[in-house]
Structure formats: C-alpha cells, structure tokens
C-alpha cells in the first residue's frame, strides 16, 4: 500500500510540477509578446486633454471642394451634433455656436490611414489625432481594438475611429505558427477549407469589417473557400496576395483590396522565377511592358490598393544606413515595445533584427549588388503606381504604421502623401486618396466637407493644394464632436514622448536628430 501511495503521490506531484512549469513558461511567453505589442508601455491618460465640444461655427475659412481640386474661399461652416450642418458664404450664426476664426486657414476632411497596426499600443491613437488622422484601418484586428473603439465612441478615450479587419488568415503549420496563434492572436492558422469557412462566419459574427489575408496562406483551396464564404456573408476580403495565388487568379477571385502596391511586384517576381541583382534590370524592363495591362485588369476587377509606398522606398536606406535613417523619422514617439527587441520579435534599432537591415551587406561588392536589386524594385514600384493612377485604379493612402519598421503611427501618413505626390499624383489626387477614396472604400460617412457628413475635419495654416507637405501645418483637429487646438495637440505629443521615455529599456538618444 505504501508503494502504491508513493507512486500516486509521485504522479500527482509530477503533474502539479508540469502544470506550474507550463503556466510559468506560458506567462513568460505572453509577457514577452505583450511587450513587443506595446502593452508594457505606460498608457497616457487622455482625459487630461481638454477639447471644445458642442456646436461650432468656423468663419471665413477656405474649404476644400468635394473633388479636392480647389479651395472655396471665405466660407462659414456650421457643425452640430458632430455633423456638418451648413456651408455658406454668409450666415447668421446662432448664439449657442462657438465661433472659430478660420481667416487665412484651410479646412480639409480628416485624414484616413487605411493600413495601420495598433496592436496593444493605445497611445498611438493620440499620435493619429495629433497628426490630423480621424479614421484608421486596423489591418490585424484584436479584441482590444473593439474596446478602444467603444471607448472612443463613449468619449472616455480620445482617438480616431477604427475600421477593424480580422486577424490575418493564414495556413502555416508547425509549433511556431501554433504558438503565434495561441499567444499573439493577430494571425490565425486554418489547415482546411472547412475550418477557414467557420472562421469567416465567426469573424463576421464578432463584428469585424473585413477578412484580412496573410501572405502565408499557402493553400489555394483555402484562399478560394475564404472568398466564397465571405461573399455569402457580405464581408469583403482584403489584404495580401498569398504566395501561391497569382495576378490572373486575383482578377476573378472576388478579393476586393490589396494591402500593398508592392504585392503586385512581388507576385510578378515570383512568376519571373525570382529576381536578384543579376536579372533585376531585365525584370524591370519586362515589368514595364506589363504595368498598363495589370492596371487595366485591376480597374476592371474593381480592386482597390492601399499604397504603403513610402515604407518600401525607405527599405534601401534601412538596409545600408539604418542609424542615419532612424534620425530622419520621429523615433521618440514610437512605442518602445516595438522599437526594442524581445525574445520573440525583432526591433527597429541596429542589430535588433530590423526586417530590412541586412547584416551581410558589409563589403563594397555586396552593397553594390543590393543597390542594383533595390533600385530595380523601387523603379518598378514607381512605374506601377503611375500606371494605376493613369488607368483610374482606386489607390488609398496607407502606411503599415506599427507593422513595418520605420513607419511611425500618425507621422508616417504625411511621408506617404509626399511619396504619392512625388511619383506623379496631383495634390488633389493625393488628398482624395487619404480622404474620400478611403471613406468610400470603408463605407463611412466622412471624407468630404458636405452637409450631412460627419464633421471629421482638419484646419491647416497652409494650402495643401499648393504643397502636399502643408498637411503637416495643423492648426486644429475636429473629431468625434471635439475641437482640439494646436496647444492641446502638442500636449498629446509631449505626453506620449514622456510616457515612452519612462518605459524604455534601451536609450535611443544617438538616433535622435
């Protein structure tokens, strides 16, 4: 009996120890993942930022026209219950309206970043507001994002409205992919079409606005099953072009959006049997003969493309001269959790696993070869973007903020707008890409200064039609019924910077310009 009792106690002890070990390891893994998602960073209390609320009248302001082509001078805009009530040359302003002097200023719709990743970093919401962004498209949704949106609607949190797409749908296998699905929750793996169909129904039920595809969706049957099921439940399918799905498949698939212009180039590179420095110029010449045909088919298929142009343009500098690249961005505002390396995720800083830093590019020959490759890819990106614009494909401004190394939330959209202008879009087209075009794609009642539309607005000191960089000259932002002046916006930025500094484990002073 003693032996049986000892064995029983040993078995119980073993399982207790196993449970403790698994729990400890799981908690450690979850903590590391939460660190990389930004959860450990001190959260700014947004209630400290006071806004003007209630009915507003903006007098003598220049108003962006509905087609974004010109400014309508000396208008008075009335805002009531967070809606644009009137836009007139002269109007008697009721006494209950608070008057804002818009003399020599320019009123545009609130900007929209169609491609961001908030993760568990709510301070980013303040960065968006301070940069004139009143709506964002969250491209890897999590339960936290629904909570953020509810709090924004309730007025207990400040931030832009959030269009929430599902976690990325993938078909990866193996322990690493499984652990990522369990602990990170931003990418979920489905190994059969039936499981993927159930996932679509579940995401629709939970309130996600779209189904987001990962590039790691390696099973074509699952890809087409997701789209078929999404059609049945009237939810769009957006995101990456999966690895084994080609452009000809895309045109007739029913996928309604691509997350990156560069996705087209990567697909064409795969069909070209791979591209390296030896054949990069030959690929570019070949690709130039196809861009018009690609753009026409995308247009005919009614496929919208989120731009993310600037981040791809930044990759060569991140590859060759990362320290100096970091000095060109607003690094101090980036959540330290994503900036610094964790046990499960690389960071942005040199030597921390930055996605675009190549530690092998140390000798002149390897640098020469990489430059040939990068130059060809960036040129391909530009000629494709020009073809998309030429043929009327809907391009919506997106940055991949907090998802791609270098894209700082809020600030990076202004870099994106500059890149779109530099590649040949008119300033009016650029503004449309970050306002009305994205609003129509998201099916939201904003993006235009028009009676009945939501009063998500930005008041600028300078005319963005003269220079697209003038979107940075923000005097005030109106979002969710609140008017934030420049002083309040500056206080938001300062608070985020200070919270980041108190949360850092790595000093970044050497990378601040």
N, C-alpha and C positions, 0 to 999 in steps of 0.2 A: 504493500500500500504506500509505503514511504517513497518507493521508486516512482510509482505512478504519480504521486503528488508532486514529486520533484520535477518530473517531465512536464506535467501540466503547468507548474509554475514557470518552468523554463520557457515553454511555448508562449504563455501569456506575457512573460517579460520580453520575449523576442518581438512579439507583435506590438507591444507598447513602445518598445525602443524603435521599431520600424516606423510606427505612426509618428513618433516625435521627430525622427530623422527626416521623414518625408515632409512633415509640416514645416520644419525648420528650413529645409532646402527650398521648399515652395515659397515660403515667406521671403527668403533671401532673394530668390529669382524675381518675385513680384516687386520687391523693393527696388531692385536694380532696373527693372523695366519701367517702373513708375518714375524713377529718376530720369531716365532717358526721354520719357514722355513729358517731362517738365513738372510733374506733380510735387516734387520736393521743394520747388522754388517758392519763396514767400509770396503769398497772394495779396495783391493790393486791395484795400477796402475801397470800392468805388463810390461808396456813399459820401465820401469826403468831397467829391467834385460836384459843385453846385451848378445847376443849369437854370436857365429861364424857361419856364413852361407856361402853357396856356396859349391863347390866341395871339398870333404875331402878324405884324404888317411890316414888310420890307419895302422902304420907299426909295424911289429914284435909282433903281438898280438896273443894270444891264442883264437881260435874261437870255440864256441860250435857247435858240429856236428848236422846235420839235425835231427838225432834221439835222440839228447840230451844225448847220452851215454858217450861221451868223448870230450876232447878238442883237436883241430887240432893246433899244435904248430907253432909259428913264421910265421903267415900269414900276408899278406898285403891286406887290404880291401879298395877298391875304391868306393866312393859314389858320384853319380852325379844326379842332379835333384831329390833328395830325394829317389833315387833307388840305390840298391846295384849293382854296375857295374861290379866288378871283385873281386875274392878271389883267391889269388895266393901266392906261396912260394916266388917268386921273380918277380918283375915287375918294369919297368921303370915308375916313377911317373911323369906325365906331370906337367909343371911348374905352371899351373893355380890351382893346387890342394894344399890345405893347409894340411900340414903334422902333424899328431898327433902321438906321440910316445906311442906305446902300449906295450913296453917291460915289461915283468913280470905281465901283466894285462890280464883280461879275458873278452871277448866280448860275450854277450848273447843277444837274441832278447829282445825288450822292453816288460816289464811285462804287463799283462792284468788282471784287476779285473772284473770278469764277472757279479758282482752283487753289484751295488752301488746306492746311492740316493743323487744326487747333490742338489736337492731342489732348493732354491734360494740363494745358497752359492757359488758364483764363485771363492772365494779364495781357495776352495777345489781343484780346477783344478791345482793350483800351488803345493799343497801338493802331488798330484799324480805324477806330473813331478819330484819333488824333491826326490821321492821315487822310481824312475825308472819305473813308470807306464805310458805307452804311449797310452793305449786304456782302456776305461772303458765301462761297460754295465750299462746304466741308466735304472733302473727297474720300475720307475714310471714317465714316461715322462711328461714334461710340455712344453709350448711354449717357455719358457726361454731357454730351453736346445737346441732348434734348433738355437736360436740366438747365444748362446755360440759356438756351432759347426761351424756356419758360420764365426764367428769372428776368431776362431782358423784356419780355412781354409784360411781366408783372411790375416792372420798374424797380426791382430790387437789385439788378445788376445792369451796368452800362455796357453797351456793345452794339455791333451791327446785328441785323437779323441774319439767321443762319439757315441756309439751304443744306439739308443733311442727306448725303448719299450713304449707301450701305457700306459696311466693311468690305474690303476688296475680296471678290470671289476668285478663289484660286483652286488648283488641283494638285498642289505639291504633296509629296509623301515623305515619310521618314520622321525621325524623332524631333529634329529641329523645327520642321514645319508644324508638327503636332504641338510642341511646347509653345510656339508662337501663337497658334490658335487658342490655346488654353489661357495663356497669361497676358498676351498683349491685346488680343481681341480685335485688332484693326484689320486683320486678314484671316479669312476663314477658308479652310480647305474642304472640298467636296470631291469624292472619288467616283461618284456615279451620277448619271443624268437625273435619276430619281431624287437623290439627295439634294442636288442643286435646285431642282424644281421646288422641293419643300422649302429650301432656303429662300427662294424668291417670294413664295407666299408668306413666309414668316416675316421677312423684311417689310413687305407691303403692310402687313398687319401692324407692325411696330411703328409705322409712320415715316419710314424713310422715303425720300422723294425720288430716288433713282437707285438702280442696281449698278454698283461700280465693279468693273472687271479688272483683274490683275494681269500683268504680262505673263505671270507664271501659271496661267490657265492653259495647261499643255494638252488637254483633251478636247478635240474639236466637237465631239458629240455633246460634251457638257456645255460648251460655248453656245451651240445652237439650241440646246434644251433650255438654257437660261433665257435666251431671247424669246423663244416660243412661249415659255411660261409667263414672261414679263408682259408680252402682248395680251395674253388672256386677262391679266390683272391691271392693264393700263398703267404700267410703270415703266419709264424709259430705262434703257440700258446704255451706260456710258463708260468711259474710261480708256484703258489701254487696248491696243491691238494685241491679242495673245500671240504667243510665239509661233504657233503653227496655223494661224489664220492669216490669210494673205489679202492684199488690197481687193482683188477680184471677189473674194468672199465677202469682204466688208460692204461693198456697194449694194449687195442684195440681202444682207443679213438682217437688217432691222435695227442694228446698233445705231443710235442717233447722235452720238457725240464721241469725239476722240479727245483725250486729255492733253495731248501734246502735238504740235505740228511735227515735231521730230519723230513721232511714232511712224509717220509715213516714210520718212527717210530710213529708219531702222528696218522697216518691212522690206523696202526696196533693196537695202544692203543684203538682207538675208536671201532674197531671191537672186541677187547677183553673186551668190555663193561666197559672201563675205568680202569685206573691204579692209585693206591695210595700206600702209604708206606706199607699197609698190604699185597698187592699182587704184589708188584714191583718185587721181586725176582722170583716169579712164572712166571710173564710175561717175564722176561729176559730169563729164561730157555726155555719157549715156543718160544720166538722170535728167539733164536739161532738155533732152528730146522728149521726155515723158511728162514733164510737170503740167503742161496745159491739158493733156488728156486726163491726168489724175484729178486736176482741179474741176474739170467739166463733169466728171463722173461723181465726184463728191457733191457738187452742186445739184446734179440730177437726183442724187440719192438723199438730198436734204440732210446731210451730215454736218453738224456744227463742230468746230475745232477750237479748243482752248489753246491759247498761244504758247505760253511759257517760253518765249523766245529769248529773253534776257539771260535766264539761267544757263541755257545752252551756250550762249555767246560767252559767258563767264568761265566756262569749263577749261579752256586752254590756259587762262591765267591762273586758275586754281591748280592746274597741273604743273605749270612751270614756275610760278612765283606766288605761292599761296600766302606767305606773310604779307607781301605788299597788296595782294588782292583784299585781304581782310581789313586793311587800312582804308579801303575805298567804300566799305559798307558800314551801316550803323550797328556795329557789332555789340555795343554796350546794351542794346535793347533786346538782343536775342536771349531767350531763356537758357540759362547755364546748363540745364539738364540735357538739352540737345546739342549744346556747344561743346561740352566736355565728354570725354569717352567714358562709357560704362562697360561692364563685363559683357554685355550683350549687344552693344551698339557702338559704332564709331562716332566720332565727333567732327567738328569743323576745323579744329586747330591743327597745325602741322604735326604730323606724327601720331595722330589720334585715330586714323582710319577714315579721314575725309574721302568721300566717294570718288572725288575727281583728282586727288593728289596721287601721282604715280611715283613711288619711291625709287623706281628703276631708271627714271629719267635724270640721271646724274652726269652723263658724259655727253659731249657735243653731238655725237652721232645719233644717240637715242633721242635727244631733243630734236634734232633735225628731222628724224623720221616721224616723230609725234606731231611736229608742226605741219608736215605735209598732210597727215591724216586729218588733223583738226581743221586746217584751212579748207580742205575739200568739204568736210561735213558742214562747217558754218556757211560756206558759199551755197551749198545745196539747200540749207535751211532758208537762206535769203531768197533764192530764186523760186523756191516752192511757195513761200509766203507771198511773194509778188504775184505769182500765178493765181493763188487763192483769191487775192484781192481783185485781180483783173477779171476773174470769172464770177465774182459775186458770191463766193463761199462765205458763210457766216463765221467770222473769226471773233471769238470773245476773249477778252483780256484775262489771262490767268498767270499766276506766278509760281505755283508749287511751294508757297511760303511754308516754312517749318517742315517741309518734306524733302527739299533739295538743299544741299549745303550751299550757303551763301544768300538764300532768299529770306530776308528778314521780314517778318509779318508787318504789313502796312507800308513800310518804306519801299519794298520791292515792287509794288504796283507802279509807282512813279518811274522806276527804272524800266519796267515793262512797256509803259506807254512811250517812253523815249525810244526804245528799240523798235517798236512798231512804226513810229514816225520815221526813224532813220532808214527803215527798209523800204519806205515808199508810200505808206498810208498817209492820207491827208490828216491834218489835225482833227478835222470833223469826223473822219472815219475812226480815228483812234478814240475820240471821246465816245462815239457810238459803241465801240467795242467794250467799253468799260461802264456803259450805262444802259441805253435802251436795248441793244442787241442781247446783252446778257439777261436783262429783265424779261424780255420776251421768251428767251430760252427757259428761264426759271419759272415763267408764267406767274410773275408777281406784278403788282400794280405800282410800279415805280420806274425810274429810268428816263422820265420825261417831265418837264415843267409844264403841266397841263392841268386844267381844272378837273378835280375829281381824283387825281393821282395822289399817292402817299407823298407827304412833304419830307422826303429824304433829300436833303439839299446841302450844297457846299457854297459858301460865299468866299470868293477869291479876290485878292488885291490886284491881280493882273489877268489879262485876257489869254486863255489857253488856246484860242484860235490863232493867235499871233505866234505863240511858242508853247508847245505842249508841256514844257517844264514848268509853266506857270500853274499847273495843277498843284504844285507844292506851295504856292503863295496863299495858304489857307488863312482866312480871317475868322471864320466861324463854321461850325457844322450843325446842321439840324437833323436829328434822328429820333425816331420814336416819340415825337412831341416835345423834345428837349432841344434848347438852343445853347450850344457850348461856344463861348467866345475864345479868342486866341489864348488868353491867360489861363483859362481852365484847361485847354488842350495841352498847353505847355506843362501845367502841373501834372497832368496824366503821364506825360512822357517822363518827367522827372521822377515821379513815384515808381514807375516801372524800372527805371535805371537803378534807383536806390535799392529796390527790392532784389533785383538781380545781383547787385554788388554784395549785399548781405548774404546771399545764397551761394556765392561762388566757392568752389574748391580750387580753382585754377585762376591765377592772376592773368589778365589779358591786356595789361597796360601797354605792352610792347606792340600790340596790334591796333592800338587806337591812334588815329592820326590827329 
